[in-house]
Amino acid sequence: MIKTILPKEGVIGTSFNISIIGDNFKPTTDLRIKFGNYVCQEIEFHCASVVIATVHSQLLAPGEVEVSASNNAGKDYGNVITFTFLEGEDTGVQSWHRKELLSLRNRIFQLQADLLDIQKTEYNLSVKFDEAITYPARPAIHAPVIPLRPQQQPQQFRVDKKEVLQIKDKITKNANTKAQPTLDDINREARIFISSPFKDMNEERDLIVKRIIPKLRRLCSERDIVLSCVDLRWGVTEAQTQGAATLLMCMREIERCNIFIGLYGERYGWCLSENSYRKPSAQDELLVRTFSVAAKEFPWINQYKDRSVTEIEMRMIFENHTKEQSKAASFYLRDPYYVESVSADKKQDFLSEGEFEKVKLDSLKKEIQSSNYQSVTYHRPSHLSELLYDNLTTIINQKYPAGTELNPFKRERFLHSTYSRTLTRVYLPNEKFFMNLDLYASSNTLTPLVIFGEAGVGKSAVLANWSKRYKEHHPEVVVVEHYIGCSAPSSLYTNILRRIMDELQDFLSDVTDDIPLDPKELEKVFPSWLERTLTRNKINRVVIIVDGLDNLDESGNAQTLLWLPQKFPAAVRMVLSMSPSRPLEMVKKTSIRIDGNHFSRGGRTCRFYETILEH
């Protein structure tokens, strides 16, 4: 059933998404993805051949596991694919301590960036001065020099302080202008969070996941938008519940979403029982721990510890406790008379837990209806389906109206940047690898850097996270990232060359030289085109990253890598990554050999750089 998975590795102690590619996936609640002994139930169905599984690896052990899928709730599993859980360096650090450590790390990075900015400004100013200053030539002296005659003093060049500041401001402004990210790459994701009690809202949630989301996905696909829906019925494991992480996970997901849907019937949701202060039950004690864990990151919930988890989720929105205040949100309240149509054997699941909970829920509904957000009463689940589909369609049409679709070039860029961002959401950097990449990017070598290792050791994650930091520290540098496998065209070598050329043309706003349409002509002119374009625009540094060459399409003998230039321009730093495969063997066999200068591997007599990432 499963053909491949992307990525093929993940760090334990984190939560991450994995794309599962195969066939015959069914959009039912019986769909399961199994990672060794861990069964993932938080699955986002895209189509019969693609699903996205969210893995919460906080309690898992490092090592390789077999991944398989089941359409019948785990009774039968299909073929297996290998996935690797990596042991991060800081997995023993608790989440609230990790947050403080990451904050300190970010401050260090900022100091490093400030130092680099100072060095860059100093260098650029010196270049400007060298170009502006022309010292007068000393006049030729034909007569003998008399020793007692005072020598002519050289003319002094006085620097205007105001001029220096103007040059510095201009340099900074130009750097900042080029570094600004485009909205196309950042905001083309519609992430929906569904909030409700679970017991009486299963039918509504099923309609959203199985009917509304697939229809919306077609619209989003036409507009070049990534659509995802967070339904935590399948995302919270028993271990996480007992570990009191439920509410914290919900709050973090709400922070990440940009569309919030709140559903309420007659059930209030998980809250402290009426007698919890005198004789707390085991569930009461667990909920107290759950609130305490979440309050460390979201302290405002301390004033609502007597409320339900669902109410906390909704208050986060209509009381504006999120960092982003522009989330689209709507609340749907089910007609109380709907309970009369429920069969007698299920009616208890739709009734209020008790008078204590009913009072709190009635008060909450009044607050929701008086808030600034839309609140609608619906009569039955099918009625909700109609209302919600119309509302979500309106939101998408407002944010991404017809005519805002991306052209093929920007669509391809969007897919690569989206894939890169998925690798940077949860990541603890290895400074050794980052430093080696920094050294290579700042070096004067004209040969590429090759990173290779077994599939799943984290090559893509290293490159994506290093690239993100490098672009922040060096906004003036052109960085092109190409991840083979993140889109259908990305595995063709001609598309790799064309995309590098397209990205340079777009960044430099230079269309002097046309890009050939014929693949053979494109391969032929690529080296000279690259040299002319960089020379004409006086570009000092370009970093090109091509990840996953082992997944390169075999057509046209692409895996021989003969389409890569034998010599790159002086400004180009080329980073290639691959698993043991034919491309790696070809690199070792050809005259383009491997050097281990910066990565402490091998001697200094060869030409390429390499590193092997190990567990």
N, C-alpha and C positions, 0 to 999 in steps of 0.2 A: 504493500500500500504506500509506504514512504519511499521516495526516490532520493531526496536530499534535504538537508536542513541548513539554514543560514541564520546566525553564524554557527560555527561548529565547536564553540567553546564558551564558557561563562565562568565568572568568579563566584565562588561560594560566599555566602553571607550577603548576597545582593539579590535584587529582583530584576529580571530582564526578559525581553520578548525574543522569541525564536520563530522564524518563518519555516513552516513545515510544508514541503512541496511533494506531492504524490498524486494519487488518484482515488476516486470513489469515497471521498470524505462526505459524510452526511450531516446536514445541519440540525442535529438533534441533541438533546441533553445527555444522550448515551455516548457521545463522542468522547474518547479518552486518549491522551497521549502519555505514554509511560516512559520515564527516564530511570532505568534500573528498577529500584523498588518504589520510586516516587511517581505517583500518578497525578498528572496535571489535569485539572478540570476547568481552569480558566482559559477558555479557548475562544478565539474570535474567528468565526467562519467567514471566509471570503468567497470561495467557490469550491467546487468538488475537487479541485486540485491544489488549493492553497488554503491553509489555516495558519493563524498566529497563536502560539501558546505562550502564556506568561508563567515563567518559572520563578518560584520563591525558594531560594536555595539556602536559607539561613541555617537549616538543620541538616544539610546534606554533607557528605564526605567528599573530599577531592578524589579525582581519578576518572577513568573512562567508564561509561555506562552504555548500555544498549537502549536505543530509542525505538519504540514501536507504537502503532495506533490501533484503536479498536472502535468499531461502530455500535457495539452491543454492550456498553457499560463494563468493559473489561473481561467479558467471558472469553473472547477470542482476540488475539493480537496477530498482526501481519508481520512482514519482514522487518528486520532491524537495521538501524544505522547507528554508527558510533558517535557519541557526544562526550566531551571532556569537561569536567568541573575542575577549575583551577583553584588552588589555595592562595588567596590574597595575603599580602604581608600583614594587613591590619585587621584580619577577620576576627581576632579576639577582642577588638575594641568595641565597646557598646556604642549604639547609634548616637546617643547624646554626646559621648566623648568624641566620636568620629566627626560630628558636626563642628566641634570646637577645633579639632586638628585640621580639618579642611579649611576652616576660616583662617587659621594661622598660616597654612600653606598658601592660600590665596594672597595673603598679605606679603609673603616672601616673593611670590611671583610678581606682584605689583612693584615691589622694590627693584626686582631684577629688570622689569620693563622700564622703570624710570631711569635706571642706570644705562640701559641700552639706548634710550631716547637721548640722554645726555651725550653719549659717545657718538650717536648718529648725527646729532646736531653739530657737534664739534667737527666731525669729519666733513660734513656738507659745507660748513662755514669756511673751513680751510680750502676746500676745492673752489668755492666762490671767490675767495681772496686771491688764490693763485691765478684764476682767470681774469680778475679785475685789475690786479697790480702788474704794471709793466715798469720796472726800474729803468731809469735813463742809462744808456750805455756810456761807459767812461770814454772821453775823447782820446783819440790816439795822440801820443806824445812823441814827437820826432827829435826834439832836442834832448840832450843828456839831462838826467835828473840831478838836481843839486841837492845834496843831503840836507843842508840847513834850511831849505825852503819847506814851509809847512805843506803837508799833503792835503789835497782837496777832499773835503768831507763829503761822504755820500749823502744824497738827498734823502731826507727822512719822509716816510709815508705815514700820514696821520689817519687813523681810523675814526670815522664818525660813529659814535655809539648808537645814534638813532638809526643809521643805516644797518648796523649789525642786527638790531632788534627787528627791523623790517624783514631782513633776509631770513632770520630765524622763524618769524611768524609765517612767512610764505612757505618755508619748508614744512613746518608743522601742519599748516592748512592743507597742503598738497597730499601729505601722508594720510591725514585723517579723511580727506575726500575719497581717496582710493580704497580706504579700509571699510567704508560703510557697507554693511550687508544689505542685500536687496530684500524687499518684502516677499518676493516670489519664493525665496528659499526658506523664509522663517515662518510665515503665517499661513501657509497653505495646508493646514491640518485642522480637521474638525474632530475634536475628541469629546465624546459624549459620556457623561456620568449619570447613572440612574440611581436615585436614592428612594428607598421605600422600605417598610417592613417586608420580610420575605414571605411569611406564611400565607397571607391573603392576597398577594400580588403576583403569584407565579404566572397566571394566565396573561396579565398585562405585560410582564417582562418577556414572556415567550413571544408575544405578538411584536414587541419592539425589536427583539433580536432576530426573529425568523422572517418577519414580513417588512417592517419599516426600514430597518438597516439595509437589507439587500436592495430595496428599491432606491433608497438614497445613495447607495454606493454606485449605482449606475449613473446617477446625476453627477456625483462627485468625480467619477472617472472622466466624464465628458469635460468637466471644468478643471481637471488636473489638481484634485484635492485628495489628500489622504484622510479617509474616514475610519475612525475606530470607536468602539463602544465598550465602556467599562461596566461589566455586570459582575459584581463580587459574590454572586451566588456560587460561582465556580472558582473564585480566586482566593478564598480564605481557607487554609487547611486547618485541621484539628489542632496541629501543633502550634500554629500561629494564634489560634483562638485561646488555647491554654496558656500560651506565652504572653497573653494580654496585648497583642499587637493589632487587633482588629480595627479599633477606632483610628489608630495612627495611620494604618494603611489607607483607610477611607479618606482621611483628611489630606494625605499627600496626593491621592488620586484626584480629589476635587481641586487641589491647587494646580494640578497639571492640565485639567480639562478646560475647555472654553465654551462648552454647552452643558448646562445642568438641567436635569429633569427630576422634579420631585413628585412622588405619587403617595397619596394617602387615602385609606378607606376608613375602617372603624377600629383597626388595631393600632396601638400606639408604638409598639416596638419594644426592644430590649431596654429595660430600665430597672432601677432598684425597686424591690417590692415595698409595699406599704409598711411592713413591719421590719424592714432591713436594719433600722437603727437599734432595734431591741434584740432581734434574733436573726442576724443575716444568714441567708442560705449560701450554698457553695457558689451559685450563680451570682449572687450579690457580691461576694468577695472577689470573684473573677472580674466583675464589672468595675469595682473600685480600683483594682490593679490596672485595668484597661484604661480608665480615665487618667490615672496617675502617669502611665507611660506616655499617653498622647499629650498631656498637659506640659510635659517638658519641652515639646516643640511648639505647641499651640496653647500658651498659658491662659488665653481668654476663656477656655472651656471650664476653668475652675469654678466659675460662677454658675455653671449649669450641671453640676455633678448629680443633681437629682432628676435630670431629664433623660429621655431615651437617646440611644445612639443615632437614630434617624432624625430626631429633632436637632441634635447637634450639627449633623450634616447640613440640614436646611438653614439653620441659623448662620452657618458659615457663609452662606450666600446672601440671604436677605438682610443680614446685619453687616455685610461688607467686611468680613474678616479675612478675605483673600488678598494676596499681593496684587493681583490683577483685578481691577475694578470693572472691567468691560466684558465680563462673562455674560453670554446670553443664557437666561434662566427662565423657566416657567414651571408652575406648580399645577397639578391636576388632582382635584379632590373628587372622589367617587360618591355618587348619590347614595345616601344611607339606605334607601328603599331597595337597592340592588340586592341586599342580603336576603330579601324575601324570595328572590328567584333562585337562590342557591339550594341544592338538594339537602335534605335533612342530615345525611351522614357527613356532610362537609360544612354545614352551617356554623359549627362551633369555631372553625378556623377563621371565620370572617367577622365574628362578633368581638366586641371590646373585651380586653382582658379583665376588666373590672371597673368599678366606679372611680377608683383612685386614678387609673390610667385615662378614663374617659374625660375627666375634668381637665387634665393636662392637655389632652389632644384637642378638645374644644377650644381651649385658650390659644393653642398654637395655630389652629386654623384661622381664628380671627386675626391673629397677627399677620399671617401670610396674606390674607385677603386685603388687609390695610397697607401692605408693603408696596413698594414701587414696582414690583415684578408682577407679571401676568399670572393670574390664577383663574382656572376654568373648572367648572363642575361637569363631569361626564356621567352618563347613565349606565354604561356597560363597557366591557373591554373593547369590543369592536368599535364603539363610539370613540373611545380614547385613541384607537389606532388611526381613525380618520382625522381627528383633531391634531394629533401629534405629528402625523405626516405632513399635513398642511403647514403647521407651525415651523417644523424643521426645514421644509422646502423654502419657506419664506426667509428664514435666517440665512440659509446657504445662498439664495438669490441676492440677498442684500450684501453679504460679505463678498461673494464672488459672482457678480452678475454675468449674464451671457456676454461674450466678447472679451472676457478677461482670461480666456484660456491661454496657455503658454504655447509658444511656437516650439517646433521640434528641438531646437538647441536648448531653450530654457527648460523644456520638459525633462530633457536628459540631465541637465545640471540639477534640477530639482530632485530627481530620483537619487542621484549620487549624494547630494547634500543631506537628504532625508535619511539615507542609509548610514551616512557618517554620524549624524546626530544620534541615531539609535545606539551607536557604539560608545557615545560619550556621556550618556545619561547617568550611569552608575559606573565609575571607574576610579581606582586608586592608582595613580601613576607610579611607574618604576623609574626613578630618576636616572639610573644607570643607562637605560635605553634612551631616555630623552636626551641625556648629555651626549651620547654617541651620535645621535641624529643631529643635534645642534652643532657639534664639531664638524660633521660632514657638510652641513649646509653652509657653514662659514669658511670652509676650506677652499683652496684654489685648485683642487683636483678636477680633471675633466672627465673622469670615468664614473659610471653609475655606482650606486650603492645597492647591494643585493641583500635582502633580509629573507632567510629561508628557515624552515622548521616544519615539523610534522603538522598536519592539519589539526586545528583546534588549540594550538598553544597560545594564540592571541596576537598574531601578526597584524590583522586588520585593526584590532582595538588599539594597539600601540601606535600605529600610523595615524588613525583618526584622531586620537587624543593629542598626539604630538603636533599634528597639523593645526589643530584648533589653538593650542597654546602658541605655536610659532607665528601664526597669523596675527594673534593679539599683540605679540612682542615686535613683529616686523610688518606693520601695515603697508609698507612701501614695496614689499616683495610680492611678486606674482606667484601664487600657489595654485596648482591644478591638481585636483584629486580625481582619480578614476578607479572605481571599484568594480572589477570584472564580476559579473553575475548579478548585480543589483538591478539590471534591466536587460531586456532581450538583445538590444543592439550592442551592449557593452562588451560582449565577448569577441567581437570581430576586430582584428588588428587594424583594419582601415578606419573603423569608427574611433578607435583610440587615437590614431594620428589626427583624424579630422577634428575630434573634440579638443585636443590640445591646441590646434590652430584656431578653432572657434573661440576658445576661452581667451587666448592671447589677443585676438582681434577685438573681442568685446572689452577686455580690461584696458587695452591701449587705445580703443576707439580708432583703430588704424585698419582700413580696408584697402590699402594701396595695392597689395598683391592678392589676386583672386585665389580661392582654394579650389583645386581641380576636382571635378566630379568623378573622373575615371579613377578606379582604385590603383591601377598600376602607375598612372601618372602622379597620383597623390603620394605614393610611397617613394617615387623617384625624386620629387621636388621637395619633400619634407625637410631634409637637412639644410638645403640652401635657403628655403623659405624661412626657416627658423632663424638662421644666421642673419639674413637681410632684415627681418622684422625687428629683432632685438637690437641690431646695430643702428637702424634708422631711428629707433625710439630711445636710444641710449639707456637701455635697461641693464642694470648691474647684477641683478640676481633673479633667477626664476627657479622655483622648486616644482618638479613634476613627480607625482606619486602614482604609480600603477600597481594596484594590489591584486593578487590572485592570478598570476600568470599561468598557474597550473590549470585554471579553468578556461583558458583561451581556446576559442574555436579552432579546430584542426584544419579548416579549409585554407587553401593557398599556402600550405606548409608553414602556417603561422607559428607553430610551436618550435620551429627552428630559430626564431627570434632574428632572422636575417633582415627583417623589415626595420629593426632598430638601427639608427645611424651608427656607423663605425666611429664617428667623432662628433661630439656635441660642442656647441658654441661655448665660449669661456664662461658665459653667465649662467649656464644651465646646470642644475644639480638634479640628477635623475635617481629616484628611489624606486626599486623594483622589489616585489615580495612574491614568494612562491613556496609551495610545498614540494617535497621530493617528487619529481616528475620529469617528463621529457624536456621542458624548457630549462630546468636546472642542469640536466645532463648536457644539453647543448651548450650552455654557458661554460661548463667545465671543460668541454672538449674543444671549443673553438679557440681562436687566438685571443679572444677577450677573456682573460683568465681572472682568477679570484684573488683578492688581496685582503688581509685581515688587519690592516694598520690600526684603525681606531677601535676595533672590536676584540682585540687581544686574541686573535685566532690566525695562525699561520704566520708566514714571513712577510717581508716587504718587497718581494721581487715580482709580484703579480700585479694585475691592474684593477680588478673589481674589489669592492668591499663586501663583507658579509657579516652576519651574526646569526647564531642559532638560538632561538628563544626556547628555553627549557622550562619545565614545570618548576 
